[in-house]
């Protein structure tokens, strides 16, 4: 299927101009975004995604996006999309601005809001590699979902060159942090443990829901304590004494079956977490 585009209150074709060349999101990456999976024609967990979009906006110093307009855009693209639609992407930028990093004077530029719907390819497993670059947990944009994605593009390209579909990064103090577009969970000692937000990782919606649902279901899933998950914990996964899963809005929860181009075995808790998330997400499209 082709991608369906909504911009400025109307549906647009793929060749229609939708942003100016001086949009600050285009010139310097001054924007935020969210990606929702689509289930039965509805954007999954849309309310939580919009809540995080607003948090990212505040973190960048932008005003809160117009939630009503975005919801209207989501409804419009899903109504126009074909049956194989798998994702909705919401992008908000600071709007037109100078060519440098400074923004337009307050009140002189209107935010650019785009909503797109398109297909997606899903896999029930993940293959990952470690990469040498790090997340800066002290960055001004740590934990924000911004459109400044060049670091992720470079890291993911290396993963693909090595036959993987995700790259795993440490932070500046050597802790396991996250993937380029996913949170990570380490299975060891009868628990699934995910890096805490202080590590610099994104507060993933799937991660958030899994922590909540696991607590309700009695599945041992929790956040790591400070220093509990050094990057070297992945050595245990490679050695077969630990296991690994990824979570994300398109992946949901999936076990890792390859680390650094070597096969690894999914853990029982990782498989149980995948089953729990699939079951609970099917019960409520906007939990």
Backbone bond lengths (Angstrom), bond angles and torsions (degrees), N, CA, C in turn:
res aa  C-N    CA-C-N  psi(-1)  N-CA   C-N-CA  omega(-1)  CA-C   N-CA-C  phi
1 X - - - 1.457 - - 1.527 108.95 -
2 X 1.311 116.80 155.45 1.458 120.87 175.18 1.527 109.11 -84.66
3 X 1.324 115.52 163.02 1.461 120.76 179.56 1.525 109.21 -80.52
4 X 1.321 116.43 134.96 1.460 123.13 177.30 1.524 108.22 -97.20
5 X 1.327 116.66 132.54 1.460 121.67 -173.10 1.530 110.33 -121.88
6 X 1.323 115.11 134.09 1.467 122.28 173.28 1.514 107.73 -122.04
7 X 1.321 116.34 128.07 1.460 120.91 179.61 1.516 109.56 -146.58
8 X 1.311 116.71 133.72 1.458 122.33 175.40 1.525 112.21 53.36
9 X 1.329 115.44 40.19 1.455 119.78 173.47 1.506 116.23 84.98
10 X 1.330 118.08 8.83 1.466 119.11 -178.86 1.520 110.19 -145.11
11 X 1.327 114.96 154.58 1.446 120.97 173.67 1.524 109.81 -77.47
12 X 1.333 115.66 140.63 1.461 121.13 -177.13 1.521 110.09 -126.89
13 X 1.310 115.47 156.21 1.449 120.67 174.10 1.515 110.80 -84.43
14 X 1.335 117.23 164.29 1.471 120.75 -178.25 1.521 113.80 -58.86
15 X 1.330 117.51 -27.65 1.459 120.55 -178.73 1.513 114.67 -95.89
16 X 1.331 117.47 0.03 1.465 120.26 -177.89 1.532 110.86 -76.78
17 X 1.327 118.02 139.81 1.479 119.51 175.08 1.524 109.76 -70.96
18 X 1.335 116.13 131.11 1.461 119.78 -177.79 1.525 112.73 -124.70
19 X 1.336 118.30 -18.00 1.466 120.39 177.37 1.527 108.93 -136.67
20 X 1.312 115.41 154.60 1.457 120.56 175.67 1.527 110.26 -80.62
21 X 1.314 116.37 156.36 1.466 121.56 179.51 1.518 112.22 -65.29
22 X 1.338 118.02 -17.42 1.467 120.34 179.28 1.531 111.41 -103.30
23 X 1.332 117.10 17.91 1.459 119.02 174.47 1.523 108.51 -62.83
24 X 1.327 116.54 130.84 1.464 120.70 -175.67 1.528 112.67 -65.08
25 X 1.322 116.39 -24.19 1.452 118.78 174.69 1.512 112.03 -68.58
26 X 1.334 116.30 -30.42 1.460 121.47 179.65 1.520 111.66 -83.76
27 X 1.331 117.64 -41.44 1.465 119.67 -174.61 1.527 113.17 -77.80
28 X 1.337 118.31 -37.68 1.467 119.66 -176.65 1.530 113.63 -133.07
29 X 1.330 118.20 7.98 1.460 119.69 179.05 1.512 114.04 72.86
30 X 1.333 116.93 29.73 1.461 122.29 -176.99 1.524 109.49 -86.59
31 X 1.328 115.06 75.62 1.451 119.04 -177.92 1.509 111.60 -162.66
32 X 1.313 115.09 175.30 1.459 123.13 -177.83 1.521 107.93 -134.86
33 X 1.323 116.07 161.90 1.467 117.55 178.67 1.517 110.17 -156.00
34 X 1.317 114.69 165.13 1.457 123.83 173.36 1.527 108.26 -139.93
35 X 1.319 116.14 146.75 1.457 121.94 174.09 1.516 108.80 -124.75
36 X 1.321 116.63 125.36 1.464 122.34 177.82 1.524 109.15 -112.87
37 X 1.309 116.40 141.21 1.456 118.54 168.89 1.530 108.26 -75.14
38 X 1.316 115.61 161.52 1.463 121.02 -179.06 1.519 108.84 -116.95
39 X 1.326 116.60 128.39 1.462 122.56 178.04 1.520 108.86 -127.60
40 X 1.325 115.93 121.52 1.468 121.47 178.80 1.526 112.13 53.01
41 X 1.331 115.81 39.93 1.454 120.31 176.48 1.503 115.16 80.89
42 X 1.339 117.83 9.19 1.454 121.35 -178.84 1.526 109.84 -123.95
43 X 1.335 116.42 145.61 1.457 121.36 175.82 1.517 109.01 -76.18
44 X 1.332 116.89 122.65 1.456 120.97 -175.59 1.532 110.96 -74.61
45 X 1.336 114.97 135.45 1.467 123.07 176.62 1.530 112.25 54.12
46 X 1.319 116.28 39.23 1.460 120.16 -175.74 1.530 111.78 -60.24
47 X 1.319 117.91 -40.50 1.465 119.99 -178.44 1.524 111.29 -60.79
48 X 1.319 117.46 -43.19 1.468 120.35 178.09 1.528 111.01 -65.77
49 X 1.309 116.85 -39.44 1.467 119.76 178.86 1.529 110.96 -64.49
50 X 1.315 117.43 -40.48 1.458 119.72 179.01 1.519 111.38 -68.89
51 X 1.316 116.63 -33.26 1.460 120.39 176.18 1.534 109.76 -64.20
52 X 1.336 116.63 -42.44 1.467 119.34 179.13 1.520 110.63 -70.70
53 X 1.322 118.13 -34.54 1.464 121.12 176.23 1.520 110.23 -57.78
54 X 1.329 116.73 -43.33 1.459 120.55 179.15 1.530 110.85 -65.83
55 X 1.336 117.56 -38.77 1.468 120.09 177.46 1.526 110.48 -63.32
56 X 1.325 117.16 -41.34 1.458 120.01 178.62 1.518 110.79 -64.70
57 X 1.342 116.54 -39.27 1.467 120.10 178.35 1.521 110.55 -59.89
58 X 1.318 116.77 -46.94 1.464 120.00 -179.69 1.525 110.73 -64.00
59 X 1.328 116.05 -37.40 1.452 119.43 178.89 1.515 112.84 -64.14
60 X 1.330 117.51 -30.32 1.465 122.12 176.61 1.522 112.32 -86.83
61 X 1.312 117.19 -7.84 1.459 120.12 -177.13 1.511 113.33 84.86
62 X 1.331 116.70 20.79 1.459 121.62 176.73 1.532 109.75 -96.40
63 X 1.309 116.26 157.48 1.458 119.63 174.13 1.524 109.17 -72.88
64 X 1.328 115.97 157.73 1.463 119.73 179.82 1.526 110.05 -59.97
65 X 1.328 117.68 134.63 1.469 120.31 176.24 1.525 111.19 -62.84
66 X 1.322 115.86 159.26 1.467 122.60 179.04 1.533 107.98 -77.94
67 X 1.324 116.83 99.10 1.459 120.74 -175.62 1.523 112.31 -63.37
68 X 1.323 117.60 -39.26 1.465 119.96 -179.57 1.529 110.77 -63.12
69 X 1.320 116.64 -41.69 1.458 119.97 179.16 1.524 110.53 -65.04
70 X 1.319 116.99 -40.68 1.465 120.11 -179.80 1.522 110.47 -65.66
71 X 1.315 117.28 -43.11 1.466 119.33 178.08 1.531 110.78 -61.37
72 X 1.330 116.49 -38.50 1.468 119.44 176.98 1.527 110.34 -64.07
73 X 1.334 116.56 -39.12 1.454 119.97 177.71 1.510 112.37 -65.21
74 X 1.331 116.82 -40.54 1.466 120.45 177.95 1.521 110.30 -62.34
75 X 1.322 116.64 -45.68 1.467 119.58 178.60 1.527 111.14 -60.61
76 X 1.333 116.74 -39.88 1.460 120.61 -177.11 1.524 111.57 -66.40
77 X 1.332 117.92 -45.98 1.469 119.04 -177.30 1.517 111.36 -70.24
78 X 1.333 117.31 -35.14 1.459 118.88 179.37 1.525 111.38 -70.61
79 X 1.318 116.50 -34.49 1.464 119.41 177.02 1.519 111.33 -67.19
80 X 1.332 116.62 -31.56 1.467 120.64 -178.01 1.518 113.41 -90.28
81 X 1.337 117.28 -14.11 1.459 121.04 -176.25 1.521 111.67 -78.96
82 X 1.312 115.25 159.91 1.453 120.87 177.50 1.519 111.99 -79.79
83 X 1.330 116.22 178.06 1.471 120.01 -176.14 1.521 114.02 -69.49
84 X 1.327 117.47 -16.53 1.460 119.45 -178.66 1.526 112.94 -94.82
85 X 1.327 117.27 15.20 1.456 120.29 177.23 1.531 108.92 -62.12
86 X 1.347 116.09 137.28 1.452 119.13 -176.43 1.519 114.81 -127.26
87 X 1.345 115.97 -14.42 1.463 118.14 -177.79 1.517 111.14 -150.63
88 X 1.322 114.76 154.33 1.458 123.05 171.00 1.518 107.22 -123.93
89 X 1.320 116.51 132.31 1.465 120.45 175.66 1.522 108.96 -117.03
90 X 1.339 115.16 130.82 1.463 123.11 177.93 1.521 107.44 -112.56
91 X 1.317 117.10 123.73 1.459 121.79 179.51 1.519 109.47 -123.35
92 X 1.319 116.38 132.66 1.463 122.13 177.15 1.524 107.51 -129.49
93 X 1.333 117.15 127.82 1.468 120.28 176.81 1.522 110.20 -119.27
94 X 1.327 114.73 170.38 1.464 119.96 178.59 1.516 112.44 -68.46
95 X 1.336 117.46 -11.28 1.458 121.10 -179.51 1.514 111.71 89.78
96 X 1.330 118.26 -169.52 1.466 121.21 -179.34 1.526 111.71 -57.40
97 X 1.330 115.85 142.36 1.460 119.48 -178.93 1.507 111.41 -160.13
98 X 1.323 117.28 -179.10 1.462 121.31 178.04 1.527 110.90 -65.41
99 X 1.319 116.38 168.28 1.459 120.49 179.14 1.523 112.20 -74.52
100 X 1.311 117.93 -19.36 1.463 121.07 177.62 1.517 111.71 -89.93
101 X 1.321 115.89 -171.80 1.464 120.92 -176.48 1.521 113.21 -74.13
102 X 1.342 117.58 -21.56 1.464 118.78 178.36 1.519 110.32 -68.48
103 X 1.333 115.56 144.41 1.462 120.67 -178.71 1.516 111.36 -87.82
104 X 1.321 114.45 168.42 1.461 120.34 172.04 1.525 109.12 -63.01
105 X 1.321 116.07 157.30 1.458 120.19 178.71 1.530 110.22 -57.98
106 X 1.334 117.76 140.41 1.471 120.58 -179.78 1.522 111.61 -51.66
107 X 1.312 115.57 133.92 1.448 121.23 177.88 1.514 114.78 86.51
108 X 1.338 117.70 -2.49 1.462 119.64 -177.80 1.521 112.91 -102.21
109 X 1.322 118.31 -12.66 1.461 121.09 -179.24 1.526 109.62 -127.24
110 X 1.316 115.36 139.62 1.460 120.80 177.21 1.521 109.31 -97.88
111 X 1.333 116.37 138.98 1.455 119.72 178.99 1.522 111.31 -58.95
112 X 1.312 115.39 144.91 1.459 121.72 171.11 1.521 108.36 -91.03
113 X 1.325 116.73 129.47 1.464 121.79 -179.89 1.520 108.89 -125.49
114 X 1.305 116.39 122.03 1.463 122.61 179.25 1.523 109.07 -125.18
115 X 1.321 116.25 139.23 1.460 121.67 173.35 1.527 107.35 -128.90
116 X 1.324 116.06 127.87 1.456 121.70 -178.20 1.519 109.64 -126.80
117 X 1.317 116.28 146.32 1.461 122.27 173.18 1.518 108.30 -125.47
118 X 1.312 116.04 140.97 1.453 119.23 -178.63 1.508 111.83 -162.42
119 X 1.318 116.49 -179.72 1.462 121.37 -178.10 1.524 111.43 -77.77
120 X 1.306 115.68 171.21 1.459 121.05 177.91 1.525 108.86 -150.86
121 X 1.321 115.42 148.32 1.462 121.45 173.98 1.521 107.69 -109.59
122 X 1.310 116.65 122.18 1.457 121.03 -179.16 1.521 110.81 -110.17
123 X 1.323 115.33 153.40 1.452 121.91 175.67 1.513 108.56 -132.41
124 X 1.325 116.77 146.94 1.454 121.72 -179.41 1.519 112.20 -82.77
125 X 1.342 117.21 -5.65 1.467 121.76 179.80 1.519 108.44 -139.22
126 X 1.338 115.86 171.83 1.461 120.97 178.65 1.523 109.75 -133.73
127 X 1.330 114.79 149.78 1.465 122.69 174.56 1.521 107.28 -123.62
128 X 1.326 116.59 125.96 1.454 120.54 -170.64 1.524 111.08 -127.76
129 X 1.327 115.41 159.11 1.461 122.22 171.19 1.520 108.49 -136.60
130 X 1.322 115.36 152.23 1.454 120.70 171.90 1.524 109.09 -82.82
131 X 1.323 116.52 140.34 1.467 121.00 178.03 1.528 108.71 -121.85
132 X 1.341 117.16 158.17 1.465 120.03 -172.26 1.519 115.62 -80.44
133 X 1.318 118.36 -9.42 1.455 120.62 -177.65 1.525 110.74 -84.92
134 X 1.340 116.93 162.83 1.461 120.38 -174.81 1.518 111.51 -128.80
135 X 1.316 114.58 157.42 1.454 121.95 169.06 1.529 108.04 -86.25
136 X 1.324 115.73 139.92 1.461 120.40 175.66 1.519 108.50 -95.29
137 X 1.318 116.01 102.02 1.469 120.62 -177.86 1.516 112.48 -68.35
138 X 1.333 117.79 -9.53 1.462 122.03 177.73 1.529 112.09 -105.86
139 X 1.322 116.42 9.32 1.459 120.69 179.60 1.530 111.09 -64.18
140 X 1.331 115.61 153.52 1.469 120.52 176.70 1.518 111.72 -62.82
141 X 1.338 117.71 -21.96 1.467 120.66 -177.94 1.530 111.58 -114.56
142 X 1.329 117.45 16.14 1.464 120.02 178.14 1.522 110.04 -57.52
143 X 1.315 116.73 130.43 1.452 121.39 177.97 1.512 115.11 81.24
144 X 1.342 117.93 0.28 1.460 121.22 177.93 1.524 109.20 -100.28
145 X 1.319 115.96 146.39 1.468 120.17 179.94 1.524 108.02 -96.84
146 X 1.316 115.75 87.21 1.461 121.03 -174.61 1.524 110.76 -103.06
147 X 1.317 115.43 165.36 1.466 120.79 178.29 1.521 112.28 -81.10
148 X 1.320 118.95 -1.15 1.464 122.57 177.31 1.530 108.36 -79.87
149 X 1.320 116.21 83.32 1.453 121.84 -168.61 1.523 113.99 -110.55
150 X 1.332 117.88 14.82 1.460 119.81 -175.39 1.529 112.02 -60.26
151 X 1.337 117.90 -39.59 1.457 120.46 178.07 1.522 111.02 -57.60
152 X 1.321 116.03 -42.67 1.459 120.18 -179.61 1.524 111.78 -68.37
153 X 1.319 116.57 -37.18 1.461 120.25 178.93 1.524 110.45 -60.34
154 X 1.329 116.72 -46.30 1.466 121.20 -178.93 1.525 110.77 -64.85
155 X 1.330 117.37 -46.15 1.458 120.85 -178.37 1.523 111.51 -65.40
156 X 1.322 116.81 -42.45 1.458 119.70 -178.50 1.525 111.29 -68.85
157 X 1.329 116.75 -34.48 1.463 119.63 177.19 1.525 110.56 -60.92
158 X 1.338 116.82 -39.84 1.460 118.46 177.48 1.521 110.84 -65.65
159 X 1.332 116.87 -39.31 1.460 119.69 177.92 1.524 110.89 -59.51
160 X 1.318 116.93 -45.04 1.461 120.44 -179.32 1.527 111.43 -64.57
161 X 1.315 116.60 -37.48 1.461 119.09 177.48 1.523 111.56 -62.47
162 X 1.325 116.73 -25.47 1.466 121.19 -178.66 1.533 111.78 -100.36
163 X 1.322 116.87 14.98 1.453 120.76 174.43 1.516 114.69 80.11
164 X 1.328 117.12 16.57 1.461 121.32 179.48 1.523 109.93 -109.29
165 X 1.336 116.03 171.45 1.464 119.93 178.09 1.519 112.41 -119.28
166 X 1.336 118.05 6.28 1.455 121.23 176.01 1.523 109.31 -156.23
167 X 1.336 114.86 149.03 1.461 122.21 176.86 1.514 108.64 -114.03
168 X 1.318 117.09 138.52 1.461 122.45 179.47 1.513 110.01 -106.06
169 X 1.342 115.91 137.88 1.456 121.97 -175.90 1.520 111.45 -123.29
170 X 1.331 114.95 144.39 1.457 121.32 167.98 1.526 108.31 -86.94
171 X 1.331 115.96 174.77 1.462 119.30 169.44 1.527 109.12 -103.42
172 X 1.318 118.01 -171.86 1.469 119.95 -172.12 1.520 113.18 -71.64
173 X 1.338 117.97 -16.02 1.464 120.20 179.20 1.523 111.67 -105.59
174 X 1.335 116.62 16.17 1.458 121.12 172.61 1.504 115.89 82.03
175 X 1.344 117.80 17.43 1.460 120.75 176.48 1.525 109.73 -91.93
176 X 1.319 116.62 148.16 1.449 120.73 170.28 1.523 108.30 -60.88
177 X 1.346 116.94 132.39 1.462 119.86 -175.74 1.531 111.95 -115.28
178 X 1.336 117.33 -71.88 1.464 120.30 -174.42 1.515 109.95 -170.07
179 X 1.328 115.95 179.09 1.451 121.82 169.40 1.509 110.25 -95.17
180 X 1.321 117.24 -179.18 1.459 119.62 -179.17 1.517 111.70 -68.18
181 X 1.317 117.01 -27.80 1.468 120.30 179.42 1.507 111.51 -144.44
182 X 1.325 116.93 31.51 1.459 120.25 -176.52 1.515 110.38 -155.32
183 X 1.317 115.16 156.56 1.459 121.50 167.23 1.525 108.27 -92.94
184 X 1.317 115.61 160.17 1.460 120.68 -175.78 1.521 109.52 -122.41
185 X 1.333 115.94 145.63 1.461 122.61 177.37 1.522 108.37 -129.82
186 X 1.315 115.61 128.91 1.458 121.72 179.81 1.521 108.55 -102.73
187 X 1.327 116.17 128.29 1.456 121.11 178.50 1.527 109.15 -101.16
188 X 1.318 115.34 116.44 1.465 120.54 176.88 1.516 108.60 -161.75
189 X 1.318 116.16 151.00 1.456 120.51 178.34 1.511 113.99 58.56
190 X 1.330 117.38 30.97 1.457 120.75 178.28 1.508 115.06 74.59
191 X 1.351 116.94 19.62 1.461 121.19 178.97 1.526 110.06 -137.72
192 X 1.316 115.28 156.00 1.460 122.30 166.10 1.523 106.66 -104.91
193 X 1.333 116.59 121.92 1.463 121.15 -174.31 1.521 108.74 -122.94
194 X 1.317 116.49 129.44 1.465 121.73 -179.25 1.528 109.66 -115.66
195 X 1.335 118.66 142.13 1.464 120.13 179.95 1.523 112.01 -53.46
196 X 1.326 116.49 141.94 1.460 121.10 176.35 1.516 111.13 -72.47
197 X 1.308 116.63 162.97 1.466 120.60 -176.38 1.524 112.11 -66.19
198 X 1.333 117.89 -22.97 1.465 120.30 177.89 1.523 111.93 -65.99
199 X 1.325 117.06 -15.44 1.462 120.43 177.17 1.525 112.07 -69.82
200 X 1.331 117.02 -14.92 1.455 121.50 -177.08 1.505 113.58 101.69
201 X 1.328 117.26 -0.08 1.470 119.53 -179.08 1.522 110.51 -74.57
202 X 1.325 114.69 160.80 1.456 120.85 176.81 1.526 109.92 -72.98
203 X 1.305 116.27 143.95 1.466 121.45 173.86 1.526 108.64 -78.86
204 X 1.326 115.73 80.30 1.456 120.81 -174.51 1.518 112.75 -63.57
205 X 1.325 115.99 143.20 1.460 120.25 178.88 1.523 110.27 -68.60
206 X 1.329 117.49 -41.98 1.462 120.28 177.81 1.520 110.33 -64.14
207 X 1.314 116.64 -42.27 1.474 121.67 175.76 1.519 110.34 -57.45
208 X 1.321 116.33 -46.54 1.463 121.96 -178.88 1.519 111.47 -60.63
209 X 1.325 116.10 -46.46 1.460 120.51 -179.21 1.521 111.16 -67.38
210 X 1.327 117.36 -39.91 1.466 119.60 179.71 1.520 110.70 -62.88
211 X 1.330 117.68 -42.45 1.464 120.20 177.65 1.533 111.03 -60.08
212 X 1.328 116.56 -42.12 1.471 120.41 -179.72 1.521 111.06 -67.54
213 X 1.332 115.97 -49.05 1.463 119.92 -175.98 1.520 111.90 -68.65
214 X 1.329 116.86 -36.86 1.456 119.95 178.00 1.530 110.97 -63.66
215 X 1.332 116.67 -40.11 1.466 120.21 178.35 1.530 110.58 -62.56
216 X 1.333 116.32 -39.96 1.460 120.50 179.44 1.526 111.83 -69.96
217 X 1.338 116.55 -32.07 1.456 121.53 -174.52 1.527 112.73 -93.51
218 X 1.333 117.01 -7.60 1.454 119.95 -179.16 1.519 114.44 81.87
219 X 1.329 117.12 16.61 1.459 120.79 176.97 1.526 108.47 -86.29
220 X 1.326 118.94 129.25 1.475 121.02 -174.34 1.527 112.66 -75.47
221 X 1.321 116.15 86.03 1.463 123.51 177.18 1.522 107.24 -126.37
222 X 1.330 117.39 129.93 1.467 119.54 -177.69 1.520 110.71 -153.06
223 X 1.347 114.80 168.03 1.456 121.53 172.86 1.528 110.02 -78.42
224 X 1.313 115.34 147.88 1.460 120.67 177.76 1.520 110.64 -74.17
225 X 1.301 115.26 151.08 1.450 120.83 169.14 1.525 109.65 -79.57
226 X 1.318 117.25 161.07 1.464 121.57 -178.54 1.530 109.83 -56.09
227 X 1.320 116.51 127.33 1.454 121.97 177.55 1.508 115.15 79.64
228 X 1.332 117.98 1.04 1.464 120.54 -174.92 1.523 112.90 -75.36
229 X 1.330 117.66 -27.30 1.460 120.64 -176.01 1.528 110.47 -120.22
230 X 1.324 117.67 77.23 1.468 118.68 172.67 1.525 109.56 -65.28
231 X 1.332 116.25 157.37 1.467 119.53 -178.90 1.527 110.74 -57.16
232 X 1.324 116.43 -29.02 1.461 121.01 -178.97 1.521 113.16 -67.70
233 X 1.351 117.81 -9.37 1.461 119.10 176.63 1.527 110.36 -60.63
234 X 1.324 116.50 -21.83 1.462 120.02 178.15 1.529 111.85 -69.05
235 X 1.324 117.16 -19.79 1.468 119.75 175.11 1.523 110.33 -62.19
236 X 1.332 116.59 -36.33 1.467 120.14 178.60 1.525 110.67 -66.27
237 X 1.325 116.65 -36.10 1.462 120.12 176.69 1.529 109.59 -65.18
238 X 1.318 116.38 -44.67 1.466 120.24 178.74 1.523 111.68 -62.09
239 X 1.348 115.87 -33.15 1.459 120.23 -178.72 1.526 113.06 -83.04
240 X 1.329 116.57 -7.42 1.455 120.18 178.53 1.508 115.10 89.24
241 X 1.325 117.83 5.87 1.463 120.64 178.95 1.527 112.42 -97.82
242 X 1.302 116.32 3.28 1.456 122.69 175.30 1.512 108.84 -147.52
243 X 1.316 115.54 172.05 1.468 120.78 -179.53 1.521 108.55 -137.74
244 X 1.317 115.60 170.15 1.459 120.36 -171.93 1.517 109.95 -143.05
245 X 1.333 116.02 145.46 1.467 123.01 172.20 1.514 109.10 -136.61
246 X 1.313 115.59 159.23 1.455 122.40 172.81 1.519 108.84 -119.82
247 X 1.322 116.06 152.16 1.457 120.59 173.16 1.518 109.14 -132.79
248 X 1.326 115.97 146.54 1.457 121.48 179.18 1.506 110.21 -174.89
249 X 1.325 116.07 166.55 1.459 120.25 -172.75 1.522 113.27 -68.03
250 X 1.323 118.10 -26.98 1.456 120.24 177.03 1.530 109.95 -97.24
251 X 1.328 117.24 -38.55 1.458 120.54 179.20 1.523 112.62 -70.65
252 X 1.327 118.20 -28.73 1.459 123.47 -162.76 1.526 107.50 63.27
253 X 1.320 119.12 -125.96 1.463 121.98 176.40 1.522 107.95 -119.69
254 X 1.332 116.61 122.28 1.465 119.79 -176.76 1.524 110.13 -134.59
255 X 1.337 117.79 142.28 1.455 120.48 176.37 1.527 110.60 -77.38
256 X 1.309 116.07 150.61 1.463 122.42 175.84 1.525 108.57 -88.89
257 X 1.342 116.17 130.32 1.471 120.74 -179.12 1.522 111.94 -114.71
258 X 1.340 117.34 -1.76 1.461 120.44 177.66 1.524 108.48 -150.53
259 X 1.336 115.67 131.89 1.459 122.39 177.56 1.523 108.37 -129.73
260 X 1.323 116.09 121.68 1.465 121.28 179.92 1.525 111.86 53.66
261 X 1.345 114.18 43.79 1.470 122.48 174.48 1.526 113.25 69.55
262 X 1.331 116.92 19.45 1.458 121.77 175.43 1.524 108.71 -124.37
263 X 1.332 116.50 137.14 1.456 120.82 179.93 1.526 110.54 -66.51
264 X 1.336 115.22 138.45 1.464 121.71 173.16 1.525 107.67 -131.10
265 X 1.318 115.84 158.47 1.465 121.11 -174.09 1.525 110.20 -97.05
266 X 1.339 118.16 131.50 1.468 119.69 175.39 1.526 111.24 -62.37
267 X 1.318 116.49 145.31 1.453 120.83 178.39 1.522 112.14 -88.74
268 X 1.316 115.81 159.02 1.459 120.34 -178.88 1.524 111.87 -62.83
269 X 1.339 117.22 -40.77 1.461 119.51 178.71 1.518 111.51 -67.04
270 X 1.319 116.58 -36.27 1.468 119.98 178.07 1.522 110.45 -62.23
271 X 1.325 116.26 -42.64 1.463 120.16 178.36 1.526 110.89 -67.96
272 X 1.334 116.26 -37.34 1.465 119.58 178.05 1.526 111.11 -66.23
273 X 1.335 116.62 -37.78 1.462 119.99 177.96 1.526 110.87 -65.66
274 X 1.322 116.81 -40.08 1.468 119.62 176.66 1.525 110.24 -60.19
275 X 1.333 116.57 -45.96 1.468 120.45 -179.50 1.523 111.22 -63.32
276 X 1.329 116.56 -43.23 1.467 120.04 179.99 1.518 110.45 -60.62
277 X 1.337 117.02 -45.98 1.460 118.68 -177.38 1.529 110.89 -65.66
278 X 1.316 117.29 -42.12 1.468 119.95 178.93 1.523 110.97 -60.77
279 X 1.319 116.01 -40.90 1.465 119.76 -178.37 1.517 111.90 -68.66
280 X 1.323 116.95 -49.23 1.461 119.83 -176.22 1.524 111.84 -69.93
281 X 1.317 118.71 -37.78 1.465 120.33 -179.23 1.524 111.20 -67.97
282 X 1.325 117.55 -27.48 1.459 120.32 177.72 1.522 112.08 -72.25
283 X 1.316 117.05 -18.75 1.459 121.46 -177.26 1.524 113.71 -83.97
284 X 1.329 116.76 -23.17 1.473 120.51 -174.15 1.514 108.50 -151.74
285 X 1.323 117.16 119.18 1.455 120.29 -175.85 1.539 112.63 -78.72
286 X 1.340 116.82 -17.10 1.461 119.71 -179.92 1.528 110.36 -136.04
287 X 1.332 116.22 65.51 1.470 119.63 -174.77 1.520 112.45 -70.29
